[in-house]
Structure formats: C-alpha cells, structure tokens
Amino acid sequence: MSNLYNVSSTPHIRGKMSTQLIMLIVVISLLPACGFGVYNFGLRALFVLLFSVASCVLSEYVFNLITKRPNSISDLSAVVTGLLLGMNLPSSVPYFVPVLGGFFAIIVVKMLFGGLGQNFMNPALGARCFLLISFPKLMTDFVYNGASGATPLAQVKNGGCPDLHKMIIGNIPGTIGETSMIAIVLGACIMIMFGIIDLTISGTYIVSFGIFLLAFAGKGFDYTFLCYHLAGGGLMLGAFFMATDYVTRPYTKKGQVIYGIFLGFLTAIFRVFSPSAEGVSYAIIIGNLIVPLIDRITVPKPFGCEKTKKEGAK
C-alpha cells in the first residue's frame, strides 16, 4: 500500500455508521422497487436480480482470493452493485447477461481501480452501458404481459400518449427496477430518513432536468409532457440511488449542485436530441468523469496553503 495520503481541508468528521450498515440500509431501500419489479414482470425478474447479485459477490470474492486481498464482500457493496445492475436490466435478458455485467462491474470498474472508494464511475451503470453497447437488441427488448413493446418514453418520443397513471404506479414495460415511481420514491425516503442521502444532488438533478427538458423540447410549459419524463425511464432510480453514490459524487455542497445541474442538462440533451428515449445512464457516467474537475474547483484549500509561483514569474 502506498505511504502517500490525501488530506482534505477541515472539518474532519468521523461518521457513526459503518460501510456495512450504510450498504444494508441501501439494500433495504431498494427492496420496494425490486419487489414491484418481480410483481410486475414475474419470477424471471427475480432470477435476473439473483444472478446479478451472485455474479457481483462471487467476482469480488474470487478477485480478493486470487490477489490475496482481505475479504471485502461482507461490506455489502457488491450486493448493492448487483441489485442496481439487475434493476437496470430487462426481465427478458438471457441469464448470461447479468452474470457478464456483474463481472464487468466488479472486476473492471471497481476492483482493478483499487476496490470500494477507488472506482472512477458507478460500477452498476458502467456495466449497464457496457451491456448496452455489447448487446443492444437484448438490452432494449422489453417484454411485458408476454409481448414485446415500446416503453412509455419511446411512445412519447414517437408522439404517443401513454397512461400517466400506470407510469406512476409502474404497470408498464421497462427495466426491472425503474418502472414504479412510487416504489423508488418510497425507497429514497428510507435513505433520507436514515441520513444516507439528502436532496442536494437528487433535487438539483430532477429540477434542472425539468427546466432543460422544457427549454430544449420547445413545447412551452407542457405539464403532461414533463410528467411523462419524470415518471418514465430511469430518472428517479438514477437521481436517488446512483447519482448520489458516495464514491463518484463531488465532496462539497456547491460541487453537488453543479453536478446535479450538469446531469440534468445531459439527460435532457439525450432525451430530446438523441435517437434513444433514455439517457440517464450515460449522463451519470459522464458526470462521474468530470467529478474530479468539479472537486478541484469547489473543494476549499487547507488553511495556510498557497499556490506556488510558476517558474520564471517575477
């Protein structure tokens, strides 16, 4: 291990919660959306979730075993990654897809960069984007009630008018964990209640997305159009459970506001101007990549430090 340490500016506060407890609360918070996904899509959705979680946990265990690192699966971070990845998959995907995705999320995105706390992007979303590029047909085949069909957002993009009530409840095609706005918000309330997250990133993301969406779509203040985009797709899941990831979000409140606005801007760009009806996953992983820059301009300097003068400066 390196002897170099990164020291940030004060204050330094020791948290009362362990990583394991935080991850356990996140797992509990994800259960309403997971449970509704299984209810909505059937037992196959449960097996996709189980394969995803098992792949993530086993990948981390084997990697630690091979590299002779301490066992880290007890911190439950691999379980969280597996659940989030499975929730971002259609229930109809072959089982090798969540297995491959779990391997990519843990080994490539997380462990090869040093493990928990060192990954440069959200592992679940990194794996989902990898799977979207590798298996675009499988990842966009949404089977609901025994038939393949377009998601409500795709219908809206093509000029359709889906049932908004069903979108809010979740009785619609989509990925396993993204359909029910009610279940996702319920899980978010659990995390907020326990102090795991606050509304700085999520609130800024959702509000800025709504503003940019209406500005770019050129529809004026179309309330129904806005509600379609808020209730459909992975916006709520991404805003509350993935954009707020401790490792890949900015440190400061100011940085988190900038981050949320940037995510809202990118998501609106993708949804309005790209051929795809979605865009949350790509927006968040691109946002993850600029977090070091946001931290650089928003984290205050330690007291007493000065910028060194450039060579040749008078």
WOMO-V933204 format. One line per field, one symbol per residue. psi: psi as a letter, one per 30 degrees, with the letter a starting at -180 (. if undefined). burial: I if it has 24 or more other ideal C-beta (glycine too) atoms within 12 Angstrom, else O. Layout:
BEGIN
psi: ???
burial: ???
END
This chain:
BEGIN
psi: kkgkkjjlllljkkkfkleeeeeeeeeeffeeeeeeeeeefafeeeeeeeeeeeeeeeeeeeeeeeghlkkgfffgeeeeeeeeeefgklffklffeeeeeeeeeeeeedefgfakffkflkeeeeeeeeeeeeieeefgjjkkhgkklkleeeeefggliljeeeeeegillalegfejeeeeeeeeeeeeeggelageeeeeeeeeeeeeeeeefggaijeeeeeefeflageeeeeefefgkeeglleleeeeeeeeeeeeeeeeeeeeflflfafeeeeeeeeefgeeeeeeffklkkkfklkkklkfk.
burial: OOOOOOOOOOOOOOOOOOIOOIIIIIIIIIIIIIIIIIOIIOOIIIIIIIIIIIIIIIIIIOIIOOOOOOOIIOIIIIIIIIIIIIIIIIIIIOIOIIIIIIIIIIIOIIIOOOIIOOIIIIIIIIIIIIIIOOIOOIIIIIIIOOOOOIIIIIIIIOOOOIOIOIIIOIIIIIIIIIIIIOIIIIIIOIIOOOOIIOOIIIIIIIIIIIOIIIOIIOOOOOOOIIIIIIIIIIIIIIIIIIIIIIIIIIIOOOIIIIIIIIIIIIIIIIIIOOOIIIIIIIIIIIIIOIIOOIIOOIIOOOOOOOOOOOOOOO
END
